[in-house]
Amino acid sequence: MKSTDHLQEARFNTSTGLTLVADIGGPESGQPVILLHGGGQTRHSWRKAALELAGEGYRVISLDLRGHGESQWCPEGRYSLDDHIADLNVVIDSLRSAPVLVGASLGGVVSLVGQGEQRLPRASALVLVDVVPRMEAEGIQEIFNFMSANPDGFASVDAAADAVAEYLPDRPRRSGTQGLLKNLRQRDDGRYYWHWDPAIHAHGGSTDHMEAMARRMEKAAKQIDLPTLVVRGAQSRVVSAEGVAQLAKLIPHASHVDVAAAGHMVAGDQNDEFNAAILAFLARTCGSETHAR
């Protein structure tokens, strides 16, 4: 592993031979917390949260899902929910104790279904970040449209920044491009391409696929008896208040926090408020004795 500020880079070999990359931080004796990003994101979307959690004494593992970031692309184009669950199994099996699973969007679907179907070792708690079984079709389509746009890449990093600004008009445009560069790859043709494998969204946005996934999530949610927190971006176009209310009927013991000025990318939009909600939940759920300062 190599150091990255207070985090270290680690690699996991999946059962299908792919290599996944993660950032790990915090004491080895700390309560494990696995951070799972959404589709089209990377582990770097959690960076501030990972550093703060590690600083509070939690053992943080922030993972690039297959086909994202620095994790390998699957040559066969296998990016199903079951593939992601199998990958997460490998990460959990490396830990000394049951982790808290913190999943945003796709990462939340993987966590919820994996736990509800008992396809994963039992976690100690579950945090679902702007994800519920019944998500808003228009918002989901906007994500898939963004991910599938610009297949020929960008002539410059600034051109990619323009595309992000158009997709997220309410988020202030960052003055530097260093963070954006973590989401781009410059190929031999000199152009910049998004970090994800285009095969990820080949079929995922269809109505039939989304309906099947919603039914599977609902069935899984009924089986969740872990401490659960739902964090919603109050300005999200993907998760509505009605969607959260429907999930509350499936997981009656779940608690819920709205982050007022955040959209679907809650941690990126309002990191401090997001971190405060997560830390408060972990303190209630895990207790101060379960992590070391």
C-alpha positions in Angstrom: 0.0 0.0 0.0 1.2 3.6 -0.7 0.4 6.6 1.4 -2.0 9.3 0.1 -2.0 12.0 2.8 -3.7 10.2 5.7 -5.1 7.4 3.5 -3.3 4.5 1.9 -4.0 3.0 -1.5 -4.8 -0.8 -1.4 -5.8 -3.4 -4.0 -8.3 -6.3 -3.8 -8.4 -9.2 -6.2 -12.0 -10.3 -7.0 -13.2 -13.8 -7.6 -13.3 -13.1 -11.3 -9.7 -11.8 -11.5 -10.3 -8.1 -11.6 -8.3 -5.8 -9.4 -10.2 -3.2 -7.4 -8.5 -0.1 -5.9 -9.4 1.5 -2.6 -8.2 4.1 -0.1 -7.9 2.9 3.5 -7.3 5.0 6.6 -7.7 5.0 10.3 -6.5 2.6 13.0 -6.7 -1.1 12.2 -8.5 -1.7 15.4 -11.3 0.9 14.5 -14.8 0.1 13.5 -14.7 -0.6 9.8 -16.7 1.7 7.5 -16.9 0.9 3.8 -17.7 3.8 1.5 -19.3 2.8 -1.8 -19.8 5.5 -4.5 -22.5 6.0 -7.0 -22.5 5.1 -10.7 -20.1 7.5 -12.6 -18.3 8.5 -9.4 -15.1 7.3 -7.8 -13.7 6.8 -4.4 -12.5 10.4 -4.5 -16.0 11.6 -4.1 -15.7 10.5 -0.5 -12.3 11.9 0.2 -13.2 14.5 2.8 -15.6 12.2 4.5 -13.0 9.4 4.5 -10.4 11.6 6.0 -12.7 12.9 8.8 -13.9 9.4 9.6 -10.4 8.1 9.8 -9.5 11.0 12.0 -12.3 10.1 14.3 -10.8 6.6 14.7 -12.9 4.6 12.2 -11.2 2.1 9.9 -12.3 3.5 6.5 -12.2 1.6 3.2 -13.3 3.8 0.2 -13.6 1.6 -2.9 -13.6 2.2 -6.6 -16.3 -0.1 -8.0 -15.3 -2.3 -10.9 -15.3 -0.3 -14.1 -14.8 3.0 -12.2 -11.8 5.1 -11.2 -8.6 3.1 -10.9 -10.4 -0.3 -10.6 -10.2 -2.5 -13.6 -12.7 -2.6 -16.4 -14.4 -6.0 -16.9 -13.4 -7.4 -20.4 -16.7 -9.2 -20.6 -18.7 -6.0 -19.7 -20.1 -7.6 -16.5 -21.5 -4.9 -14.3 -24.6 -6.4 -12.9 -25.7 -5.9 -9.3 -24.7 -9.5 -8.5 -21.1 -8.8 -9.9 -20.8 -5.8 -7.5 -22.1 -7.8 -4.6 -19.6 -10.5 -5.3 -16.8 -7.9 -5.3 -17.9 -6.4 -2.0 -17.8 -9.8 -0.5 -14.1 -9.9 -1.1 -13.6 -6.6 0.6 -15.7 -7.5 3.7 -13.9 -10.9 4.0 -10.6 -9.0 4.5 -11.9 -7.2 7.6 -11.6 -8.3 11.2 -15.2 -7.3 12.2 -18.5 -6.4 10.6 -18.5 -3.1 8.7 -20.8 -0.2 8.5 -21.8 0.0 4.8 -22.2 3.6 3.5 -23.6 3.5 -0.1 -24.5 6.3 -2.4 -26.9 5.6 -5.3 -25.4 2.5 -7.0 -23.3 1.7 -3.9 -26.4 1.9 -1.8 -28.3 -0.5 -4.1 -25.4 -3.0 -3.8 -25.4 -2.6 0.0 -29.1 -2.9 0.5 -29.7 -5.9 -1.8 -26.6 -7.7 -0.6 -27.7 -7.4 3.0 -31.4 -8.0 2.5 -30.8 -11.1 0.4 -28.1 -12.3 2.8 -25.6 -12.4 -0.1 -23.0 -10.5 2.0 -21.7 -11.1 5.5 -23.8 -9.3 8.0 -22.9 -5.7 8.4 -23.2 -3.8 11.7 -25.2 -0.9 10.1 -26.4 0.5 6.8 -26.3 4.1 5.4 -28.2 4.7 2.2 -27.2 8.0 0.6 -29.9 9.4 -1.8 -31.1 6.0 -2.8 -34.5 4.2 -2.3 -36.3 1.5 -4.2 -38.6 3.8 -6.0 -36.4 6.5 -7.6 -37.5 9.3 -9.9 -37.3 8.1 -13.6 -36.5 11.6 -14.9 -33.6 12.0 -12.5 -32.2 8.6 -13.3 -32.4 9.3 -17.0 -30.5 12.5 -16.5 -27.6 10.5 -15.0 -27.6 8.0 -17.8 -27.7 10.8 -20.4 -24.7 12.4 -18.8 -22.7 9.2 -18.6 -23.4 8.3 -22.2 -22.8 11.7 -23.7 -19.5 12.7 -25.2 -18.3 9.2 -26.3 -15.5 10.8 -28.2 -14.1 12.5 -25.1 -13.0 16.1 -24.7 -10.3 18.2 -26.3 -9.4 19.7 -22.9 -10.1 19.5 -19.2 -12.0 22.8 -19.4 -14.3 21.3 -22.0 -15.1 18.5 -19.5 -15.7 21.1 -16.8 -18.2 22.8 -19.1 -20.1 19.5 -19.4 -20.2 19.1 -15.6 -21.4 22.7 -15.2 -24.2 22.1 -17.6 -25.2 18.9 -15.8 -24.9 20.5 -12.3 -25.9 24.1 -12.9 -26.6 24.7 -9.2 -23.2 23.6 -8.0 -20.5 26.3 -7.9 -17.8 25.8 -10.5 -14.5 25.0 -9.0 -11.6 27.3 -9.8 -9.1 24.4 -10.2 -9.2 21.3 -12.3 -7.1 18.9 -10.1 -10.2 17.3 -8.7 -11.8 16.8 -12.1 -8.6 15.3 -13.5 -9.2 12.3 -11.1 -12.3 11.6 -13.1 -10.7 11.8 -16.5 -8.2 9.7 -18.5 -6.1 11.1 -21.3 -5.6 8.5 -24.0 -3.1 8.2 -26.8 -5.2 10.5 -29.1 -4.6 13.3 -26.6 -8.3 13.6 -25.7 -9.8 13.3 -22.2 -12.4 10.6 -21.5 -14.4 9.9 -18.3 -12.9 7.2 -16.1 -15.8 4.8 -16.4 -16.3 1.9 -18.8 -19.1 2.8 -21.3 -20.4 -0.8 -20.9 -21.6 0.1 -17.4 -24.7 1.9 -18.8 -25.3 -0.2 -21.8 -28.7 -1.5 -20.5 -29.1 -0.1 -17.0 -31.4 2.8 -17.9 -34.2 0.8 -19.5 -37.7 1.0 -17.9 -37.8 -2.8 -17.5 -34.4 -2.9 -15.8 -35.3 -0.1 -13.4 -38.7 -1.8 -12.5 -37.0 -5.1 -11.8 -34.4 -3.4 -9.7 -37.0 -1.5 -7.7 -38.9 -4.8 -6.9 -35.7 -6.5 -5.9 -34.8 -3.6 -3.6 -38.2 -3.6 -2.0 -38.1 -7.3 -1.3 -34.6 -6.9 0.2 -35.5 -3.9 2.3 -38.2 -5.8 4.1 -35.5 -8.1 5.4 -33.3 -5.4 6.8 -33.0 -5.5 10.6 -29.8 -3.5 10.9 -29.5 0.0 12.2 -30.2 2.1 9.1 -29.9 5.7 8.1 -31.3 7.3 4.9 -29.5 10.5 3.9 -31.4 12.4 1.2 -30.3 15.5 -0.7 -33.3 17.8 -0.3 -32.8 19.1 -3.8 -32.3 15.7 -5.3 -34.0 14.9 -8.6 -33.5 11.2 -8.1 -35.0 10.6 -4.6 -38.2 12.3 -3.6 -39.8 12.7 -0.2 -42.4 10.2 -1.3 -39.6 7.7 -2.1 -38.2 8.1 1.3 -41.6 7.6 2.9 -42.2 4.4 0.9 -38.8 3.1 2.1 -39.8 3.9 5.7 -42.7 1.5 5.4 -40.3 -1.2 4.3 -37.7 -0.5 7.0 -39.8 1.1 9.8 -36.8 1.4 12.2 -34.7 3.5 9.7 -33.9 7.0 10.6 -33.8 9.8 8.0 -31.9 13.0 7.4 -32.5 15.6 4.7 -29.4 17.7 3.7 -31.0 20.9 2.8 -28.8 22.4 0.1 -27.7 19.2 -1.5 -28.8 17.4 -4.7 -28.2 13.7 -5.6 -24.4 14.0 -4.9 -24.9 14.7 -1.3 -21.3 14.4 0.0 -20.0 16.5 -2.8 -22.6 19.2 -2.5 -22.6 19.7 1.3 -19.7 17.7 2.7 -19.7 19.2 6.2 -23.4 18.6 6.8 -23.2 15.1 5.3 -20.2 14.2 7.6 -22.0 15.5 10.7 -25.0 13.3 9.9 -22.9 10.2 9.4 -20.7 10.8 12.5 -23.8 11.3 14.7 -25.4 8.1 13.4 -22.1 6.1 13.9 -21.8 7.5 17.5 -25.4 6.3 18.2 -25.0 3.0 16.5 -21.4 1.9 17.2 -20.8 3.7 20.4 -17.6 5.4 21.4 -16.0 2.2 22.6 -16.0 0.6 19.2 -13.5 2.9 17.6 -10.1 4.1 18.7 -8.8 7.7 18.6 
